[in-house]
Structures are given as structure tokens and as C-alpha cells.
């Protein structure tokens, strides 16, 4: 009795954990687009329509993948984050020397 229930619960947990993952071949198509557009990873509506056709995903899934990918990987790019930090420092220095 108990052993079967434990097996059932384990299978259910594994099923739920896998539910959020996209298939590997699908993510490779999305990552290929990402790599070739790394400077500005915002697909046009035409790009998204093509990716929907190529991957079989829904438009919402494509949009969410790009949102998550940009959050996780784009702004962690050392060159872009360093540039924005330097910009903030220079602006802070300009503002601190002003009289009020």
C-alpha cells in the first residue's frame, strides 16, 4: 500500500517538474535566434510568427521565453552592465558637485 503511494507521488512530482521545460530541439531554435541577435534580442512580429511555425509553440510561449531569456542572460552581459554602472557613476559625480 504505502510503497505504491510513494511511487505515485514521486511520479506526479517528476511530471510537474518537467511540465515547465520546453523540448530541447525547440529551445535550440530559440537560442539560435538569440545568438544571431544578441545585441538587440527583441524579435519582430514576423520573427515571432516564423518561430511559432518552426517550434510549434504558442506566441505567448515564445514571448515568455524571450522575456525570461533577457532577464536571465542579456543584462548579465558584462559589457552592458559595466557601461550602465559607469554611466550612473558619472551622472552621480556631476550631480554631487552642483549647488542647490
Secondary structure as a PSIPRED ss2 file (coil, helix, strand):
# PSIPRED VFORMAT (PSIPRED V4.0)

   1 X C   1.000  0.000  0.000
   2 X H   0.000  1.000  0.000
   3 X H   0.000  1.000  0.000
   4 X H   0.000  1.000  0.000
   5 X H   0.000  1.000  0.000
   6 X H   0.000  1.000  0.000
   7 X H   0.000  1.000  0.000
   8 X H   0.000  1.000  0.000
   9 X H   0.000  1.000  0.000
  10 X H   0.000  1.000  0.000
  11 X H   0.000  1.000  0.000
  12 X H   0.000  1.000  0.000
  13 X H   0.000  1.000  0.000
  14 X H   0.000  1.000  0.000
  15 X H   0.000  1.000  0.000
  16 X H   0.000  1.000  0.000
  17 X H   0.000  1.000  0.000
  18 X H   0.000  1.000  0.000
  19 X H   0.000  1.000  0.000
  20 X C   1.000  0.000  0.000
  21 X C   1.000  0.000  0.000
  22 X C   1.000  0.000  0.000
  23 X C   1.000  0.000  0.000
  24 X H   0.000  1.000  0.000
  25 X H   0.000  1.000  0.000
  26 X H   0.000  1.000  0.000
  27 X H   0.000  1.000  0.000
  28 X H   0.000  1.000  0.000
  29 X H   0.000  1.000  0.000
  30 X H   0.000  1.000  0.000
  31 X H   0.000  1.000  0.000
  32 X H   0.000  1.000  0.000
  33 X H   0.000  1.000  0.000
  34 X H   0.000  1.000  0.000
  35 X H   0.000  1.000  0.000
  36 X H   0.000  1.000  0.000
  37 X C   1.000  0.000  0.000
  38 X C   1.000  0.000  0.000
  39 X C   1.000  0.000  0.000
  40 X C   1.000  0.000  0.000
  41 X C   1.000  0.000  0.000
  42 X C   1.000  0.000  0.000
  43 X C   1.000  0.000  0.000
  44 X C   1.000  0.000  0.000
  45 X H   0.000  1.000  0.000
  46 X H   0.000  1.000  0.000
  47 X H   0.000  1.000  0.000
  48 X H   0.000  1.000  0.000
  49 X H   0.000  1.000  0.000
  50 X H   0.000  1.000  0.000
  51 X H   0.000  1.000  0.000
  52 X H   0.000  1.000  0.000
  53 X H   0.000  1.000  0.000
  54 X H   0.000  1.000  0.000
  55 X H   0.000  1.000  0.000
  56 X C   1.000  0.000  0.000
  57 X C   1.000  0.000  0.000
  58 X C   1.000  0.000  0.000
  59 X H   0.000  1.000  0.000
  60 X H   0.000  1.000  0.000
  61 X H   0.000  1.000  0.000
  62 X H   0.000  1.000  0.000
  63 X H   0.000  1.000  0.000
  64 X H   0.000  1.000  0.000
  65 X H   0.000  1.000  0.000
  66 X H   0.000  1.000  0.000
  67 X H   0.000  1.000  0.000
  68 X H   0.000  1.000  0.000
  69 X H   0.000  1.000  0.000
  70 X H   0.000  1.000  0.000
  71 X H   0.000  1.000  0.000
  72 X H   0.000  1.000  0.000
  73 X H   0.000  1.000  0.000
  74 X H   0.000  1.000  0.000
  75 X C   1.000  0.000  0.000
  76 X C   1.000  0.000  0.000
  77 X C   1.000  0.000  0.000
  78 X H   0.000  1.000  0.000
  79 X H   0.000  1.000  0.000
  80 X H   0.000  1.000  0.000
  81 X H   0.000  1.000  0.000
  82 X H   0.000  1.000  0.000
  83 X H   0.000  1.000  0.000
  84 X H   0.000  1.000  0.000
  85 X H   0.000  1.000  0.000
  86 X H   0.000  1.000  0.000
  87 X H   0.000  1.000  0.000
  88 X H   0.000  1.000  0.000
  89 X H   0.000  1.000  0.000
  90 X H   0.000  1.000  0.000
  91 X H   0.000  1.000  0.000
  92 X H   0.000  1.000  0.000
  93 X H   0.000  1.000  0.000
  94 X H   0.000  1.000  0.000
  95 X H   0.000  1.000  0.000
  96 X H   0.000  1.000  0.000
  97 X C   1.000  0.000  0.000
  98 X C   1.000  0.000  0.000
  99 X C   1.000  0.000  0.000
 100 X C   1.000  0.000  0.000
